[in-house]
């Protein structure tokens, strides 16, 4: 559970940073947000490696894919925002 909370904390902080980037119209803040998302993903992958599968592996895989897709879409909208 500790690994899950750490990963969720970093991903949540990345989401807040990405929201602040969109709100303040500062595209450079996408890079720290991406770093926080990456750190959260690295922690989650490390945790998955330690647990070796489990009954929720498929659900976690789809949740990770959905999270990456939404984060990518938000980053693109932040950078390409017409102003």
C-alpha positions as CSV (number, residue, x, y, z in Angstrom):
1,X,0.0,0.0,0.0
2,X,2.8,2.4,0.7
3,X,4.1,2.1,-2.9
4,X,0.6,2.8,-4.2
5,X,0.2,5.9,-2.1
6,X,3.6,7.2,-3.2
7,X,2.8,6.7,-6.9
8,X,-0.6,8.2,-6.5
9,X,0.8,11.2,-4.7
10,X,3.3,12.0,-7.4
11,X,0.8,11.5,-10.2
12,X,-1.7,13.7,-8.3
13,X,1.0,16.4,-7.9
14,X,1.8,16.1,-11.6
15,X,-1.9,16.6,-12.4
16,X,-2.1,19.7,-10.2
17,X,1.1,21.1,-11.9
18,X,-0.5,20.4,-15.3
19,X,-3.6,22.2,-14.2
20,X,-1.6,25.2,-13.0
21,X,0.2,25.2,-16.4
22,X,-3.1,25.4,-18.2
23,X,-4.5,28.0,-15.8
24,X,-1.5,30.3,-16.0
25,X,-0.9,29.7,-19.7
26,X,2.7,28.7,-19.0
27,X,3.7,25.8,-21.3
28,X,7.1,25.3,-19.6
29,X,5.3,23.9,-16.6
30,X,4.4,20.8,-18.7
31,X,8.0,19.5,-18.2
32,X,7.8,19.4,-14.4
33,X,4.4,17.8,-14.7
34,X,5.7,15.2,-17.0
35,X,8.6,14.5,-14.7
36,X,6.2,14.0,-11.8
37,X,4.0,11.7,-13.9
38,X,7.1,9.8,-14.9
39,X,8.3,9.4,-11.3
40,X,4.8,8.2,-10.3
41,X,4.9,5.7,-13.2
42,X,8.4,4.5,-12.2
43,X,7.3,3.9,-8.6
44,X,4.2,2.1,-9.8
45,X,6.3,-0.2,-12.1
46,X,8.7,-0.9,-9.3
47,X,5.8,-1.8,-7.0
48,X,4.3,-4.1,-9.7
49,X,7.7,-5.8,-10.1
50,X,7.8,-6.5,-6.4
51,X,4.3,-7.9,-6.2
52,X,4.8,-10.1,-9.4
53,X,1.4,-9.9,-11.1
54,X,-1.8,-10.4,-9.1
55,X,-5.4,-10.5,-9.9
56,X,-5.6,-6.8,-10.8
57,X,-2.8,-6.8,-13.4
58,X,-5.1,-6.2,-16.4
59,X,-7.1,-3.5,-14.6
60,X,-3.9,-1.7,-13.6
61,X,-2.6,-1.9,-17.2
62,X,-5.8,-0.3,-18.6
63,X,-5.8,2.3,-15.8
64,X,-2.2,3.2,-16.7
65,X,-3.0,3.5,-20.4
66,X,-6.0,5.7,-19.6
67,X,-3.9,7.9,-17.3
68,X,-1.2,8.3,-19.9
69,X,-3.7,9.2,-22.6
70,X,-5.4,11.8,-20.5
71,X,-2.1,13.3,-19.4
72,X,-0.9,13.5,-23.0
73,X,-4.1,15.1,-24.1
74,X,-3.9,17.7,-21.3
75,X,-0.3,18.5,-22.1
76,X,-1.0,19.0,-25.8
77,X,-4.0,21.2,-25.0
78,X,-1.8,23.2,-22.6
79,X,0.9,23.8,-25.2
80,X,-1.3,24.3,-28.2
81,X,-3.8,26.5,-26.3
82,X,-4.7,29.3,-28.8
83,X,-4.4,32.0,-26.1
